[in-house]
């Protein structure tokens, strides 16, 4: 059984929640994520990230705060492989999303 670790991050954007939801989905597509699930009523997105060196997923939740949107990210990835010794798998998942946002 794989050993999994998680990482949390949050940031704010001036977009409203609906615009941010669309932009998050686009960022997931551009970042190479698979099996993207969008729940508009809960303002959540989930997606798998499966590359040769990194296997995991990301959960994104959007909150409206003072006419802005706060984006909460949680990535979970396998941490029991040789590649995890050299760079954080969760860092790679987060970067794949944030650089495309």
Secondary structure, DSSP 8 states (H G I E B T S, - for coil): ---EEEEEEEEEESS-HHHHHHHHHHHHHHTT-EEEEEETTTTEEEEEEE-SS-EEEEEEEEEEETTEEEEEEEEEEE--SGGGGTS-HHHHHHHHHHTT-
